Amino acid sequence: MQESKPLANFNETARNINIDIIKVLTLFFVVSAHFLWNNNFYYTPITCPRMYVMAIMRTFCMMSIGLFILSSGYLMHQKEFCKSHYVKIKRVLLPYIIISSITFVAKLFLSKYGIFETVTLNNFLSDLIDFRIIEHAWYVDLYIGLFLLIPFLNKMLSNKLQDTVLLIILLFLTALPSLLTSPILILSEWTHLWVITYYLIGAYIAKHDLKISQKLSTILYFSFLAIFAIMNLFFTYGKAWEVPGQSDSFGGYQCTITGVLFFLMILKTDFSNLSDKVKLLISNIAKLSLGIFLSTFIFEKIFYYYLNMYITDTTAKLEWYFVIVPTVFVCSILMAKFVDVIYKYIDKKFLSFNNH
């Protein structure tokens, strides 16, 4: 077999293909989770095999946001307090503003068809600032705060023993409350720190290079996924989705365990056999992660509006997953690429002084 010629645009030393693959998979998990949200899954009793499948999908996909934060911790654990770090916030803010503007225009034109709620130009600025134009923009709000803290969070890491104790404390404060709900045993007000927990876990993995094999992390991941899926089916059987103690929330113990194990599983996998063309494609998609995430909102609103118009039975929509989710994903990639072109033009034309 002839060895593929390296592509000039793909620099394997500059990109971590394992992290890029995690980002691309995470994006697909997000779109998959939104499939459930947009199809009345949470209001439908789980009483038949199709609903069992959707319940398992719910258990599987909810680790998605945690994977984004883990990736940030892994990649940015060496960032220090300096101007160059904070200048890079434009990579978050500018795409957000561009995609929000496009989404707002779409709302103005499509609200008359019932796809979006009615909006007025007078509300644009306030909705933009409050992250209300795009339903998924809450993540931008969350990430901006994390981004501002990153240099200081990195300073919290010291030696392996101290870092291990720090993570244990954070897990006690953020993940454990979803397992034990008694206020006597749990400091439940600290669960909102789950973002910090995920970031520092990712940073810990990068800094201390955990000695866990790909095989072991794979076995552990699928074992815990199976256990949690069975548990959630048991708790929710015969009624709409409801598991105790927020155990399946982003910061809950289920998502924390499966998210970290999945992250380690992909991180430890050898992808050296992938062709340079495939690596380049994956990396180019990963670079557009934020844009893709925000762009999904428009296409989900449009596609699910018509799906729900013609198919009202939640269980009958399952096969449409294989049509709508890939379509939303591809359309979002194309829109994110278009936005990236606009972003690069604005950055070069008006913000280039920040690059020096």
PLY file of the C-alpha trace (Angstrom):
ply
format ascii 1.0
element vertex 356
property float x
property float y
property float z
element edge 355
property int vertex1
property int vertex2
end_header
0.00 0.00 0.00
1.45 3.34 -1.04
2.03 5.80 1.78
-0.13 8.91 1.48
1.71 12.12 0.80
1.47 14.58 3.70
-0.74 17.57 3.04
0.93 20.93 3.27
-2.00 22.39 5.21
-1.96 19.75 7.95
0.64 20.26 10.64
0.45 17.27 12.95
2.63 18.97 15.55
0.33 22.00 15.70
-2.91 20.02 15.97
-3.77 17.24 18.41
-5.85 14.91 16.22
-7.24 13.09 19.28
-8.61 16.33 20.74
-9.95 17.32 17.32
-11.78 14.00 17.07
-13.22 14.53 20.56
-14.48 17.97 19.50
-16.10 16.68 16.29
-17.76 13.77 18.10
-18.92 16.13 20.84
-20.60 18.38 18.28
-22.46 15.38 16.91
-23.50 14.38 20.43
-24.87 17.89 20.99
-26.99 17.72 17.84
-28.15 14.25 18.91
-29.17 15.50 22.35
-31.09 18.35 20.72
-32.98 15.76 18.64
-34.53 14.51 21.87
-35.27 18.01 23.16
-37.00 19.05 19.94
-39.17 15.93 19.73
-41.01 15.99 23.07
-38.88 13.19 24.51
-38.95 14.73 27.98
-42.77 14.76 28.06
-43.35 11.25 26.69
-43.68 8.22 29.00
-40.93 5.66 28.51
-43.00 2.54 27.89
-41.82 1.01 24.60
-38.57 -0.11 22.90
-38.31 3.08 20.83
-38.42 5.17 24.00
-35.86 2.86 25.59
-33.52 3.66 22.72
-34.09 7.39 23.17
-33.49 7.09 26.91
-30.16 5.38 26.24
-29.32 8.13 23.74
-30.08 10.67 26.49
-27.70 8.94 28.89
-25.00 8.76 26.22
-25.18 12.28 24.79
-25.36 14.38 27.94
-21.58 14.24 28.50
-21.15 16.51 25.47
-20.73 19.90 27.18
-18.33 18.39 29.69
-16.17 17.12 26.83
-15.85 20.66 25.46
-14.64 21.91 28.85
-12.30 18.94 29.36
-10.75 19.71 25.97
-10.24 23.34 26.96
-8.49 22.31 30.16
-6.28 19.86 28.31
-5.26 22.37 25.64
-5.01 25.54 27.75
-3.50 24.34 31.01
-0.27 26.27 30.33
-1.89 29.62 29.51
-0.59 32.47 31.63
-1.88 35.91 32.53
-0.94 38.11 29.58
-2.47 40.38 26.98
-2.19 37.81 24.17
-4.47 35.42 26.04
-7.26 37.93 26.53
-7.01 39.27 22.97
-8.04 35.80 21.79
-11.49 36.30 23.31
-12.33 37.82 19.91
-12.38 34.23 18.58
-15.42 33.70 20.77
-17.12 37.09 20.73
-16.92 37.91 17.03
-18.34 34.59 15.72
-21.04 34.85 18.38
-22.02 38.35 17.21
-21.99 37.32 13.53
-24.07 34.17 14.03
-26.45 35.97 16.39
-26.97 38.65 13.75
-27.70 36.04 11.08
-30.07 34.25 13.44
-31.86 37.49 14.31
-32.44 38.22 10.61
-33.76 34.68 10.16
-36.16 35.27 13.03
-37.40 38.51 11.46
-38.23 36.76 8.17
-39.38 33.36 9.43
-41.38 34.35 12.51
-44.44 34.94 10.33
-44.44 31.21 9.50
-44.38 30.24 13.17
-40.84 28.82 13.06
-39.44 31.47 15.42
-41.00 33.76 17.96
-41.70 37.30 16.82
-38.81 39.73 17.34
-38.24 43.43 16.70
-35.09 45.35 15.85
-35.46 47.30 19.09
-34.64 44.11 21.01
-31.54 43.13 19.05
-28.88 44.70 21.26
-30.42 43.68 24.58
-31.01 40.12 23.36
-27.45 39.97 22.02
-25.96 41.08 25.33
-28.21 38.74 27.30
-27.46 35.74 25.01
-31.15 35.34 24.16
-31.08 35.36 20.35
-29.72 31.82 20.16
-31.01 29.32 22.69
-27.65 27.53 22.74
-25.76 30.77 23.46
-25.85 30.09 27.20
-22.64 28.15 26.54
-20.95 31.32 25.24
-21.97 33.07 28.45
-20.47 30.19 30.43
-17.29 29.97 28.36
-16.50 33.70 28.51
-16.39 33.47 32.30
-14.20 30.38 32.12
-11.91 32.03 29.57
-11.34 35.02 31.85
-10.41 32.71 34.73
-8.15 30.29 32.83
-4.76 31.90 33.68
-5.72 31.94 37.37
-7.16 28.42 37.35
-3.88 27.18 35.89
-2.01 28.68 38.83
-4.06 26.46 41.15
-2.21 23.45 39.78
1.03 22.59 41.52
2.34 19.10 42.20
0.49 15.86 41.56
-0.48 15.25 45.20
-1.90 18.74 45.69
-3.67 18.64 42.33
-5.21 15.25 43.16
-6.55 16.55 46.48
-7.92 19.64 44.71
-9.84 17.48 42.22
-11.20 15.26 44.98
-12.51 18.33 46.79
-14.07 19.71 43.60
-15.72 16.38 42.80
-17.06 16.28 46.35
-18.55 19.74 45.87
-19.92 19.35 42.32
-20.54 15.70 41.33
-21.25 14.00 44.65
-24.38 16.05 45.47
-26.14 14.39 42.54
-25.53 11.00 44.15
-26.36 11.85 47.76
-29.17 14.38 48.02
-29.25 14.86 51.79
-28.37 18.48 52.69
-26.77 17.17 55.88
-24.10 15.33 53.93
-23.70 17.60 50.93
-22.74 21.22 50.37
-25.22 21.49 47.50
-24.77 25.20 46.78
-21.35 24.51 45.24
-22.60 22.32 42.38
-22.40 25.30 40.00
-18.62 24.90 40.05
-18.88 21.88 37.76
-17.34 23.92 34.91
-14.23 24.51 37.03
-14.13 20.81 37.91
-14.18 19.75 34.26
-11.56 22.33 33.28
-9.13 21.29 35.99
-9.66 17.59 35.24
-8.68 18.27 31.64
-5.67 20.29 32.80
-4.72 17.54 35.27
-4.81 14.90 32.53
-2.55 17.02 30.31
-0.11 17.92 33.08
0.28 14.58 34.80
-0.30 12.16 31.87
-2.53 9.60 33.58
-1.18 6.06 33.28
-4.41 4.46 32.10
-4.49 2.38 28.96
-6.89 2.83 26.07
-8.21 -0.68 26.70
-8.93 -0.07 30.38
-10.57 3.32 29.78
-12.74 1.74 27.04
-13.86 -1.11 29.30
-14.61 1.28 32.15
-16.44 3.73 29.90
-18.83 1.19 28.36
-19.34 -0.51 31.73
-20.41 2.70 33.44
-22.49 3.76 30.42
-24.38 0.46 30.57
-24.89 0.76 34.34
-26.19 4.33 34.10
-28.44 3.52 31.12
-30.03 0.63 33.03
-30.40 2.77 36.16
-32.07 5.59 34.24
-34.45 3.20 32.48
-35.37 1.75 35.87
-36.05 5.18 37.38
-38.04 6.47 34.42
-39.91 3.39 33.23
-43.59 4.10 32.72
-43.26 7.86 33.10
-41.59 10.83 31.48
-37.84 11.26 31.93
-37.00 11.90 35.56
-33.92 10.65 37.39
-33.22 11.43 41.06
-30.83 14.06 42.34
-29.88 15.63 39.00
-27.52 12.69 38.52
-27.69 13.08 34.74
-27.11 16.84 34.68
-23.95 18.28 33.11
-22.20 18.37 36.47
-23.81 15.21 37.85
-21.85 12.08 38.66
-23.06 10.23 35.56
-21.85 12.80 33.04
-18.66 13.40 35.01
-17.70 9.71 35.04
-18.70 8.89 31.46
-17.31 12.18 30.13
-13.88 11.73 31.68
-13.66 8.06 30.66
-14.78 8.81 27.10
-12.23 11.64 26.93
-9.46 9.30 28.09
-10.60 6.55 25.73
-10.35 8.76 22.63
-7.23 10.52 23.93
-5.40 7.19 24.32
-6.51 5.82 20.93
-3.90 5.65 18.18
-5.19 7.45 15.08
-1.89 7.39 13.20
-3.40 5.19 10.49
-5.82 7.91 9.45
-4.91 9.52 6.16
-3.74 13.12 6.12
-6.85 14.07 4.17
-9.10 12.68 6.89
-7.03 14.36 9.62
-7.22 17.65 7.77
-11.00 17.36 7.40
-11.44 16.53 11.10
-9.17 19.38 12.17
-10.93 21.89 9.92
-14.29 20.91 11.43
-12.86 21.06 14.96
-11.59 24.60 14.35
-15.20 25.63 13.66
-16.57 24.07 16.86
-18.11 27.19 18.36
-19.58 28.33 15.05
-21.08 24.90 14.41
-22.52 24.73 17.91
-24.25 28.10 17.55
-25.34 27.52 13.95
-27.30 24.39 14.82
-30.04 26.51 16.36
-31.36 27.89 13.05
-31.45 24.54 11.27
-32.93 22.68 14.23
-35.74 25.21 14.49
-36.56 24.90 10.79
-36.29 21.12 10.40
-38.03 20.20 13.64
-40.81 22.70 13.01
-41.82 20.76 9.91
-41.12 17.33 11.39
-43.39 18.06 14.36
-46.01 19.48 12.04
-46.35 16.23 10.09
-45.41 13.67 12.76
-46.84 14.20 16.23
-46.06 10.80 17.78
-42.68 11.02 19.52
-41.95 7.33 19.06
-42.53 7.60 15.31
-39.76 10.18 14.97
-36.88 7.93 15.95
-35.93 6.90 12.40
-35.82 10.57 11.44
-32.75 10.85 13.65
-30.71 9.36 10.79
-31.97 12.08 8.43
-32.25 15.25 10.49
-29.22 14.99 12.77
-26.66 14.49 9.96
-28.41 17.18 7.88
-28.34 19.70 10.74
-24.69 18.81 11.36
-23.62 19.34 7.74
-25.65 22.53 7.33
-24.14 23.90 10.53
-20.63 23.14 9.29
-21.31 25.03 6.07
-22.76 28.01 7.92
-19.88 28.02 10.40
-17.42 28.01 7.50
-19.22 30.98 5.94
-19.10 32.82 9.27
-15.41 31.97 9.62
-14.71 33.68 6.29
-16.50 36.80 7.55
-14.66 36.60 10.87
-11.24 36.35 9.20
-12.02 39.30 6.93
-13.11 41.50 9.85
-10.16 40.35 11.94
-7.65 41.11 9.18
-9.27 44.38 8.15
-10.05 45.93 11.52
-8.44 43.89 14.31
-5.04 43.01 12.87
-3.29 45.35 15.30
-4.16 42.88 18.05
-2.08 40.23 16.38
1.20 42.09 16.90
0 1
1 2
2 3
3 4
4 5
5 6
6 7
7 8
8 9
9 10
10 11
11 12
12 13
13 14
14 15
15 16
16 17
17 18
18 19
19 20
20 21
21 22
22 23
23 24
24 25
25 26
26 27
27 28
28 29
29 30
30 31
31 32
32 33
33 34
34 35
35 36
36 37
37 38
38 39
39 40
40 41
41 42
42 43
43 44
44 45
45 46
46 47
47 48
48 49
49 50
50 51
51 52
52 53
53 54
54 55
55 56
56 57
57 58
58 59
59 60
60 61
61 62
62 63
63 64
64 65
65 66
66 67
67 68
68 69
69 70
70 71
71 72
72 73
73 74
74 75
75 76
76 77
77 78
78 79
79 80
80 81
81 82
82 83
83 84
84 85
85 86
86 87
87 88
88 89
89 90
90 91
91 92
92 93
93 94
94 95
95 96
96 97
97 98
98 99
99 100
100 101
101 102
102 103
103 104
104 105
105 106
106 107
107 108
108 109
109 110
110 111
111 112
112 113
113 114
114 115
115 116
116 117
117 118
118 119
119 120
120 121
121 122
122 123
123 124
124 125
125 126
126 127
127 128
128 129
129 130
130 131
131 132
132 133
133 134
134 135
135 136
136 137
137 138
138 139
139 140
140 141
141 142
142 143
143 144
144 145
145 146
146 147
147 148
148 149
149 150
150 151
151 152
152 153
153 154
154 155
155 156
156 157
157 158
158 159
159 160
160 161
161 162
162 163
163 164
164 165
165 166
166 167
167 168
168 169
169 170
170 171
171 172
172 173
173 174
174 175
175 176
176 177
177 178
178 179
179 180
180 181
181 182
182 183
183 184
184 185
185 186
186 187
187 188
188 189
189 190
190 191
191 192
192 193
193 194
194 195
195 196
196 197
197 198
198 199
199 200
200 201
201 202
202 203
203 204
204 205
205 206
206 207
207 208
208 209
209 210
210 211
211 212
212 213
213 214
214 215
215 216
216 217
217 218
218 219
219 220
220 221
221 222
222 223
223 224
224 225
225 226
226 227
227 228
228 229
229 230
230 231
231 232
232 233
233 234
234 235
235 236
236 237
237 238
238 239
239 240
240 241
241 242
242 243
243 244
244 245
245 246
246 247
247 248
248 249
249 250
250 251
251 252
252 253
253 254
254 255
255 256
256 257
257 258
258 259
259 260
260 261
261 262
262 263
263 264
264 265
265 266
266 267
267 268
268 269
269 270
270 271
271 272
272 273
273 274
274 275
275 276
276 277
277 278
278 279
279 280
280 281
281 282
282 283
283 284
284 285
285 286
286 287
287 288
288 289
289 290
290 291
291 292
292 293
293 294
294 295
295 296
296 297
297 298
298 299
299 300
300 301
301 302
302 303
303 304
304 305
305 306
306 307
307 308
308 309
309 310
310 311
311 312
312 313
313 314
314 315
315 316
316 317
317 318
318 319
319 320
320 321
321 322
322 323
323 324
324 325
325 326
326 327
327 328
328 329
329 330
330 331
331 332
332 333
333 334
334 335
335 336
336 337
337 338
338 339
339 340
340 341
341 342
342 343
343 344
344 345
345 346
346 347
347 348
348 349
349 350
350 351
351 352
352 353
353 354
354 355
